[in-house]
């Protein structure tokens, strides 16, 4: 008689730490029936770093942080004046630390995410799978209880500004008991020892700026972003001055075994179909240059995104320049 093991009505969680997966071993002819939601719990992954980025474990020393690091609960993180860190907490939950920011991963499990923001800006995208999950961001004077939202937390000396672009966030002071609810495109200010201010509507410029930054948080590991691989106008012909940057990318790929996707991006200028075709052609040109230098073709895939994934405002020349880029995303570590 066949034996069956039924796990019905409860979320099943497997712990994924690095590359080791803990699974339930069953004897021959036994069956495991799982009911959704089925969650794989993974350690937070640093998907991108830029500029000065550091981490420490508990009371240890600050150590330079690199893309690809796996983080554990209790890890401290900080950035310098030009620093930026993107972290995938889980498949559905992403954060970005801005410059001059300090954050602690206080508690990270499949059921609970708790972050402590010391100072600076934190951009976050949270999505709850279970009704009883607990997500929280805490600063010196503010606690944000998150029900599933996109938000920005700006911690300053003596006050915290919280901006909610979607969903519902419960905001309270660390010293005042009465919370307020912050919803779509609104913000509140919490000063030391005071209750949160009444929610106010964000202006259009804030909404566009924060939306671009949240949408630009990397969910996959990005080993390099180039704004210096230059091409002739409206062409996939690479300029000679791009050679030093291409050499850097070649050296990075040569010393690793990464397989990468080369993603081409454009500014929002012109016809959408033409922008897509141009971004793909430029990605293909970069791939062809790298294979010509000795990187095996099977390690390199290409994708054109056109202007669909901006990282800055397309209304300014500076923003458009940032949106014209090539990203190298790890597909196989």
N, C-alpha and C positions, 0 to 999 in steps of 0.2 A: 504494500500500500504506500502510495506516494505521500510524503509529508509536505505540508505547506506552512510557511511562516507568514502570518498576515500582520501588517502594521497599518491599521486603518484609523483615519481621523486625527492623526498627529503629524506635524511637519517632521520629516526625517532629515537630519543634519549630519553630513560627513565632514571631517576636518581635513582641510587641504593645507599643508604647510610645506612650502617649497615644492618639491616634486613628489612628495610622499603622500599617498592617499590611504587613509584608514578605512577599511571596509569590513563588513560583517561576513565571515566565512561560513558557508553552508556546506553540509555534507551532500554527497551525490544524491540526486533525485529529490532534493529539497528546493522549494521555490520561495522567493521573496517578492511580495506584492506591495508596492509603494503607492501612496496616494499623494497627489500634489497638494500644496507646494513642496517640492523637493529642492533643498538648498545645499549647495556645496560651500562650506565656510572656507574662505581663503585669507591668507595674511595680506594686509595692504601692500600694494605694489607701487613703487615710485615709477611713474610712467614718463616723466620728463623733468629735467633740471636745467636751469640757466643761471649763470652768474654765481654769486656766493651762496652756497647751500650747505647746511651742516645738520648733523643729528648727534644725539647722545642717548645712551641707555641708562636710565635712572640717574645716578650721581656721577656717571663717567665723564670723560672729556669730550668736548665738541670735536667731531670728526667730519671731514668733507663727505658729502652725500653724492652718490652717483645714480644715474638712471638704472633701473633694474633691481635696486635694493628691495628686499622684503622687510617690512616693519612689524614690530610686535607691540603689544599693549605696553604703555609706559614710556614709549620713545618720545624724546623731545626733538623738535625741529625748529630751525631758524634760517632766515634768509638775510642777505646783506642788501646794500643800496640798489643793486641791480639783479637781485636774486628772484627766482620763481621756482616753485615746486608743484608739480601735478601728482596727485595720488589717487589710485583706484582703490577705494575701501572694499568694494565688492563690484560685481558686474553692473549693478544699478546705481551705485553711490560713488560720486567723484568729488574731490575738492581740489582747489588751487590756492596756495599761499602766495600772496603778493610780496613786494619788496619790504624789507625791514619788519618782518613778521616773526612772531614766536608762537608755536603751537605745541601742545602735548596730545598724543594719542592716549587718552585716559583709559578707555575701555573699547575694545573692538571684538565683537562676536557676531554670529549670525542673528542674534536676537537684540543686540544692543550696540549702539555707536555713541561714544561720548568723547568730545573734543574740548580741550581747554585752550582758549585763545588769549595769549598774554598781551599782544599788541599787533597792530597792522591789520591788513585786510585778508579775509578768508572768503573765497567764492565756493559755493557748494551746490551740488545737485543730489538730492536725497529722494529715494523711492522706497516706500515701505511695502513689504510683501505680506506681513502678518499684522493682524489688528493689535496684537499685544507686543509688537516690537517697540523699542524705546530708542529714539534718536535725540541727542542733545548737544548743543554747543554752549559753552559757558565762558564768560569773561570775568574780570574782576568785579563787575557790578551787575551783570546780566545773565539770565538763563533763558535760552531759546529752546523750547520743546517742540520738536519738528514732527508734523504729521505726514510729511511728504511734500517737498517743495524745492524750489530753486531760490537761494537767498545769498545775500552778501552781509558779512559781519565785519564792521570797521571798529576795532578797539583802539581807543585813544586814551591819553591820560585823563582820568576823571569821568569819562563818558564812553558809551558804546552806541553806535548807530547800526540798526538792523534794517535791511531792505529785503522785502519778499516779492519775488517776481511771479510766483505761482503758489498754489496750495495754501495751507493754513499753518501758521507758526504761533505758538503760545509764548508770549514774552512776559517775563516778570523780573523785577529787581531781586538781587540776592538778599536785600533787607526788607523789601515790601512784599506783602502776601498776595495782593490782588493782581492777577495777570490780565493782559489784554490779548486779543486775537489779531494777528497781522495777516492780511490776505493780499490778493492780487495787486501788484504794482503799488505797494504802499510801504512806508517806513516809519520807524519810531526812534526816539532818542532816550537813552537811559543814563542819567547822571548819578554819581555816587550818592547813596542814601535816599534816592528819590524813586517814585514809581515811574513806569514808562510814560512818555508823552502820548497824547491821543494820536492815532495813526493819521498820517498825511499822505496824499498822493505823490508819487514820484513824478518828476517832469520827464518829458519825452527823451531828452538828451541822456538822463540817467538810465532810463529803461534800455535804450539802444546800447549804451556803453556796457552796462552790466550783462545784458543778454549776449553780446558778442563775446565777452570774457568767459561767461559760463559755458557757452556753446563751444568754446575753443579748448576746454579742459580735455586733455588727452586720456582716452580710456585704454589705449594700447601703448606699449612701450616705444617711445620715440628716441632714437639714438642720435639724431641730428636734424636740425632745421636750418635751411639755407635761404637767406635773402640775397646772397651774393653770386649765385649761379645765374649769370645774366645772358639774355638772348637778344638778338636783333628784334626791333619792334614788330609785333604781330607775326613772329617767326619762331621756329624751333631750332634755329641755328645759334649755337652757343658762342658767346664772345670769348676772345682769347684771354681777357682779364679774369675769367672764371677759372682758369687753370689751377691757381694755388688752392682755391676752395675745393675743387674736385680732387686734388691730391690729398687733402685732409680726409675727405670721405673715403678715398681708396685705402689710406693707411688705417682708418678705423675698421673697415671691412676686412682688410688683410689680417689684422691681429685678432679677429674674432671668427666664430663660425656662424654668425647670424645669417639667416635668410631674411631679406627685407623687402617691403613694398616701397617703391618710389612713387610718392603721391605728388602730382602737379596741381598747383592752385593759382588762380588769377584774381585780380581785382574785379569789381563789378562794373565793367566798362564794355558796352556793346551787346551783341546778341548772345543769348544763353548757349545756344548750340555751338556757336563759334568759340566761345570761351571754353567750353568743355573740350572741343577738338584740339584747341591750342594747348590746354593744360596736359592733355594726354600725349600730344606730340612732344612736348618738352620733357615729360617724364621718360618717354621712350628714348629721346636723345641722350639723357643722362645715363640711362641703362646701357645704351650702345657704347658710350664713352668708357664706362666702367668695365664692360666686358672686353673692350679693346685693350684695357690696361691689365687684364688678367683675372678679373673676378668672374667666376663661373656663372653662366647665364641662368642656371637653375636656381641660384640663390637670389635672383632679382626678379620681382614682378612689378608691374606698373599699373597705375590707376590715375585717371584724370578726374578732378572734382570741380573744375571750372571755378565759379565764385560762390559755390554752395556752402563753403565752410570758412567764413571770414574770421579773422582774429582781431580785426580793428575796424574802425568806421571807414566806409568807402567814400564819405563826403569830403575827406581831406587827402592831399597828396601823400602825407606821411602815412595815413592809414592804408591807402591803396598800395603803397610800397611794401608795407608789412604783409598785406594779403597776397602779393606776388611772391610765392615761395615754393620750395620743394622740401617735402618731409620724407624722412627715412624711418619707416615703422617696422619694428621687429615682427615677423610672422612666425619664425621658428627660432627660439633661443639657441 
